[in-house]
């Protein structure tokens, strides 16, 4: 979403992490879930 085009994003990542494996994760963010639960908790 940030780069707008999957091909361009893949090329940029490939240049940055030349010999690394890219793992794409799908699903809900645990950080977002914790943030939302903390926002609803009263202190």
Secondary structure, DSSP 8 states (H G I E B T S, - for coil): --SS-HHHHHHHHHHHSTT-------S--HHHHHHHHHHHS--
